[in-house]
Amino acid sequence: MMKKILVAILFFILAISNSAFAENNDVIVFAVEQSKPVAVSLIENADYVAFAITVTSRREEPDDEFREIDEARQLLIREAGKNQKIRIHHGPIYLSSTSNSRTSFSYGPSQMTIHLLIPLSETGGDVFKAAGIITELIEKIEPPEMASYSLSPLKIAVENPGKYRPKLLGMIDEHIDQMRNLIKKTDKFFLSGIERPVMVRQFDLNRVEIFLDYKLSMEVEGR
């Protein structure tokens, strides 16, 4: 009976979370180096190698500065578009962390950022080959007079990690069953946090560990 109730709750929250977080195929999440605070997780291949390209200008007049940055941006997009392996990401990009910070095409007083992605499927999983493609592209482009490009350190990324939520919920349910069988005196389990965004941490060079930052507690009989 308890299991049926738990499963019903899990799928109810799943339905809500799919709507609340708008998990779609245009969301990219950068893997970050962080600890994994939970027992249940998945190890998966990353989808992309990603670079943030910052475009800057040293023009003194703001109008000239913005114009040159836009020229450099358009030039970069044109040149990147000539390589079928490179994708220019126009949607939101999230940093997988508790702060859940988000970036996109961002502008500052004298710079803007463009995200270039290379599917790891295009390079046989070789992150260094992907990095070489982007580096070669930037080195070949001659930006407008006082504009310049700079690359962030490479990151691996996952497209729409929310697609792993159903599998993670099923694994958490199995984990609770195992705990119940091992700890016979346990009367109740309390589960929270499964409505949170799916987290992505870097596992190794081209793989990620995907998990939900849930909390699981229990109540022992007679207490």
N, C-alpha and C positions, 0 to 999 in steps of 0.2 A: 504493500500500500504506500509506504513512504517513498519507494522508488518511483512509483507512478506519479505521485504528487510532485516530486522533484523534477522529473522529466517534463511534466506539464508546465512547471514554473520556468524551466530553462527555455522551452520553446516559446513561451509567452514573452519572456525578456528578449529572446532573439528577434522576435517580430518587431518589438519596440525599437531595439537597437539598430536594426537594419534601416528603419525609417529615420531615427534620430541622428545617426551619423552619416547618412547619405553616402554609404560606401558604394562607390562606383568605379568603373574601370579607368577613370581619369585622375585618380589620386595616387601620388607617388610618395612613399615613405622611405626616408634615409635610415639605414641601420646605424645605430650608435653603439659605442662601447659602454656597456652598463651591466650591472649584476642582474641575475635572474632570481627574483624573490619567491618564485613558486615552484611546485614540483612538476607540473604538467607543461610540456612545451613540444614544439615540432621543429625539426631541423629540415630546412628546405634550401634549394639553390636560389640565389638572388636572381632577380629578373634583369637588373641593369647595373652597369657602371655609370656613375653620374658625376658631372662636374658643374660647378657654378662658375660662370664666366662673368667677371666684373668689368664693366666698360666705364672708363673714366676719361675726363677731359681736363686740361690745364688752362683752358681759356679763362680770362679774367671777367669778361662780361657774361652774366647769366644767360642771356639770349643766345649768345654764340656757343656757350658751354652746352646748353640743352640741344641746340641744333647739331653740334658735332657728335654728341653722345648718340643722338638718334641716327645720324648717318652711319656711325660705327656699328650700331645695333643692326641696322638693316643690312649692312655689308656682311656682318657675321652670319645673319640668318640666310642670306643668299648663298654664301659659300658653304655653309653647313648643309643646306638643302641639296647640294650637288652630290653629297655622299649618302647613298641609300642606307648605310649602316647607322647614320646619326639621326637621332630624333630630337627635335626642339620641343621641349615640354612647355605648354601654355597654361596648364592648370595648376592647382595648388600642389605644393611640395611640403610634406610634414617632416619634422625631425622627431624620430621616435623617442620620446622622453616623457617624464612626468609633467613637464611644462607644456607638452603638446604644441610647441611653437610651429608656426607655419610661415612659409615664404612662397612667393610667386615671382612674377615680373616686378621686381621691386626697384623703386627710384629713390635716390637721395639727392642732396644738394648738388653733387658733382659726380654721380655715378649711378649705374643701374646694373641689375644682375639678370643673366639669362642662363637657364639650365639646359645643358646638353646631355643626352642619354644615349648609351649604346647597349642594345640588348646583348646579354652574355651569350645568347644562342647564336649570335652573329660571329662570335670569336671562339666558339668551342669552349666557353667558360674561362677563357684566358683574360684576366683583368688587365694584365700588362699590355697585351695587344690592343685592348680597348683604350687604355690610357695613351698609347702611342698614336692612335688614330686622331684623338682630340688634340694632343700636343702638336702633331704635325699640321693639323688644320690651322691652329692659332699662329704657329710660326710662319705659315705661308701668307697669311692675310696682312696686307699693309694698311693699317688703320688711317683715318683722316689725320691731318697734320699734327694736332696736339692731343689726340686721343690715344688710348692704349687699352690692351686687354690683359687681365691677370686671371690665372686659374686657381681655384680652390684645390685643396687636397682631394684626391678621388674618394668617392664613397660608393658603396654598393647599396642598391635600393630594391624595394619590392613594390609592385603595382597592386593596389587595392588589397592590402593584407587582411581586410575584413572578410575576404572570401574564405579564410581559414577558420572563421568563428564557429560554424557548425561542427567542424571536426574537433576543435578544441573543447567545445562544450560536451561533446560525447566522451572525450578522453577524461574530462573532469568528473563526469558522472561515473565512469568506470573506476576512477581513482577513489571516489567516495565509497563505492561498493567494496573495494578492496580494504579500505580503512575500517568499514563496518564489520567485515569478516575477521579482521585481525584484532580489533578491540571490541570484544564481546560485550563489555559493560557500557558501551556508548549508546546513549538513548537518542540523542538528537545531533544533527549536523546543521551548522549555520553557514551559508555561502553568500558572499557579497562581492561586488566589484566586477561581475561578469558583463555588466553593461558598458564597461569602459572600452576605449579604443584598443584594438589589437596592437601589441607592442612588437617591435622588431629590434633585435640586437645582433651585432656582428658576431658570428661563430668562428669563422676562419676567413681565408682570403676571398672565397666566392660563395660562401654559404651563410645563411642567417638562422637565428633561433627565434621562433615566433611564439608568443604566449599572451595570455590575459593576466593582468595584475590583480588576481582575485584574492580573497581572504577566506580561509576555511577554519572554522572553530567547531568544537564539539562539547556536548554536555554529557557527563558521566552519570549513570544511574546512582541514586542514593545521595547526590550532592545538591 
